[in-house]
Amino acid sequence: MKKAIVSVTNDLFTDQRVHKVCLFLTKNGYDVTLVGRLQRKSLLMDERSYKTRRLNVLVEKGAVFYALFNLRLFFFLLYNKAELLVSNDLDTLLPNYLVSKLKNIPVVYDSHEYYCGVPELMNRLFVKSVWHYIERNIFPKLKHVYTVNNSIAKLYSEEYKVEIGVVRNVPMYQPVSKLTSREELNLPVDIPLIIFQGAGINIDRGAEEAVLAMEFVKDAMLLIIGSGDVIEYLKEMAQRHELKDKIIFLPKLPFAVLKQYTMQAAVGLTLDKDTSPNYQYSLPNKLFDYIHAGVPVLASPLIEVKRIVEQYQVGELIESHDPKHIADKINSMLSNKEQLNTWKENTVKVAQELNWQEEEKVLVQIYNPVKGFTTK
């Protein structure tokens, strides 16, 4: 059986896009190994139809982590047999590209974001220049590249004159046969829930404003589920503003479990700010997670997000990140039951159109030219 090695820098647990690509490769005849990192707080991996390997790096963040991880990944790729390499994001591209040249095997690049435009690099000019140097010296030489939306594809295509495919990070279409009750999930049973979820609840995602908005939201609770750089700060804010009784915090959860919580919500929040090119052109996973859970959305008017919300009529857009304004929008959505039901009905229709089964058809077209790839 042909072997494929797929690599990322996260701990593998919640990355649904990479999981779905691994399933796609497995379905098409590859023996897949997914490689990522092991962190002190990493949860045990669930059983999967492909192999997983977490590399242990002593340092967990910063430039030293990336240097050590890339070095370990390089030797892992070098000494493990593979007929195909799949690199996810710029922070795994260098070792994948070098090994693909040394072993004369194809590499496919999946860019999940506009990497050199992420907010974490905006004020770190030297670090940004290093990543940009790697990118501009490798990207134009790549033959098989795809990303998550049309805006990011256009940016890369204009900069590097490379054809970029677009595979959106949407969930598989999987209607839930049994809804877990609120009692079983230990959630309040008699009050509307607003949800804010994500594997990267970081700065400029609008989470701080969502917390502060709860001071003005009537008769509802905010459910924050996930991990990220600002989680502890959000908890401190809730304490400081005496909002503990209106906000529930839960850690990151397996995708199937998370969906059960999401389906209990009346409104889903995706409030990323356009403070960096990466966020400006982003299409957050949680937008589609809400839609597939049948939950109307309240979203910031980012280019790609606005297009989905307005085209498919699945919710409202905010005009500013002022907490009072966000609260007014939430209160208005919750009070208009007829409109809320219409949005909810629209999400059901959209989920049947925007799903991974449809995106896989695009993925086949991207992988078909790859040496050794054949569909099954």
JOWOLIN-V595373 format. One record per backbone hydrogen bond with DSSP energy under -1.0 kcal/mol. CO is the residue of the C=O (numbers start at 1). NH is the residue of the N-H. E is the energy in kcal/mol with one decimal. If there is no record, write none. Layout:
BEGIN
[[CO/NH/E] [CO/NH/E]]
END
This chain:
BEGIN
[[2/31/-3.8] [3/83/-3.2] [3/84/-1.2] [4/33/-2.4] [5/86/-2.5] [6/35/-3.3] [7/88/-1.7] [10/37/-2.5] [14/16/-1.5] [15/19/-1.8] [16/20/-2.4] [17/21/-2.0] [18/22/-2.5] [19/23/-2.1] [20/24/-2.1] [21/25/-2.5] [22/26/-2.4] [23/27/-2.6] [24/28/-1.1] [25/30/-2.2] [26/29/-1.6] [31/4/-2.1] [32/51/-2.3] [33/6/-2.6] [34/53/-2.7] [35/8/-2.4] [36/55/-3.1] [39/42/-1.5] [51/34/-2.8] [53/36/-2.5] [55/38/-2.3] [62/66/-1.8] [63/67/-2.3] [64/68/-2.7] [65/69/-3.3] [66/70/-2.3] [67/71/-1.8] [68/72/-2.6] [69/73/-3.1] [70/74/-2.2] [71/75/-1.8] [72/76/-2.2] [73/77/-2.8] [74/78/-2.2] [75/79/-2.1] [84/5/-2.3] [85/108/-2.7] [86/7/-2.6] [87/110/-3.0] [89/92/-1.8] [92/96/-1.3] [93/97/-3.0] [94/98/-2.6] [95/99/-2.3] [96/100/-2.2] [97/101/-1.8] [98/102/-2.4] [99/103/-2.6] [100/105/-1.6] [106/85/-2.0] [108/87/-2.7] [109/146/-2.2] [110/89/-1.9] [113/115/-1.6] [114/117/-2.2] [115/118/-1.8] [117/278/-1.9] [118/121/-1.8] [119/122/-1.0] [121/124/-1.2] [124/128/-2.7] [125/129/-2.2] [126/130/-1.8] [127/131/-2.1] [128/132/-2.7] [129/133/-2.1] [130/134/-2.1] [131/135/-2.6] [132/136/-2.8] [133/137/-1.2] [135/139/-3.0] [138/141/-1.9] [139/142/-1.8] [144/109/-2.8] [145/165/-2.5] [146/111/-2.4] [147/167/-2.9] [149/153/-2.0] [150/154/-2.3] [151/155/-1.9] [152/156/-2.4] [153/157/-2.5] [154/158/-2.5] [155/159/-1.8] [156/160/-2.8] [157/161/-1.8] [165/147/-2.4] [168/170/-1.8] [171/356/-2.3] [172/174/-1.1] [181/185/-1.5] [182/187/-2.7] [183/186/-1.0] [192/221/-2.2] [193/266/-3.1] [193/267/-1.2] [194/223/-3.7] [195/269/-3.1] [196/225/-1.9] [198/227/-1.3] [200/202/-1.7] [201/230/-1.8] [202/205/-1.3] [204/273/-2.6] [206/210/-1.7] [207/211/-2.1] [208/212/-2.3] [209/213/-2.2] [211/214/-1.1] [212/215/-1.5] [213/216/-2.1] [221/194/-3.0] [222/248/-2.9] [223/196/-2.8] [224/250/-2.7] [225/198/-1.7] [227/201/-3.2] [230/234/-2.6] [231/235/-2.0] [232/236/-2.0] [233/237/-2.5] [234/238/-2.5] [235/239/-1.9] [236/240/-3.0] [237/241/-2.6] [238/243/-3.5] [239/242/-1.2] [243/246/-2.1] [246/222/-2.9] [248/224/-3.0] [250/226/-2.1] [254/258/-3.0] [255/259/-2.3] [257/261/-1.3] [258/262/-2.7] [259/263/-2.5] [261/264/-1.4] [262/265/-1.9] [267/195/-2.5] [268/298/-2.6] [270/300/-1.9] [276/280/-2.9] [277/281/-1.8] [279/282/-1.5] [284/287/-1.1] [285/289/-2.0] [286/290/-2.7] [287/291/-1.8] [288/292/-2.7] [289/293/-1.1] [290/295/-2.7] [291/294/-1.4] [296/268/-2.5] [297/316/-2.3] [298/270/-2.1] [299/318/-2.4] [300/302/-1.8] [302/306/-3.5] [303/307/-1.5] [304/308/-1.6] [305/309/-2.7] [306/310/-2.6] [307/311/-2.1] [308/312/-2.3] [309/314/-1.1] [314/297/-2.1] [316/299/-2.4] [322/326/-2.4] [323/327/-2.4] [324/328/-2.4] [325/329/-2.2] [326/330/-2.4] [327/331/-3.1] [328/332/-2.3] [329/333/-2.4] [330/334/-2.7] [331/335/-1.8] [332/336/-1.2] [335/337/-1.2] [336/340/-2.4] [337/341/-2.3] [338/342/-1.8] [339/343/-2.6] [340/344/-2.2] [341/345/-2.6] [342/346/-2.1] [343/347/-1.9] [344/348/-1.3] [345/349/-1.3] [346/350/-2.5] [347/351/-2.4] [350/353/-1.6] [350/354/-3.4] [353/355/-1.1] [355/359/-1.8] [356/360/-2.5] [359/363/-2.1] [360/364/-2.3] [361/365/-1.1] [362/366/-1.7] [363/367/-2.5] [364/368/-2.1] [367/370/-1.8] [370/373/-2.2]]
END
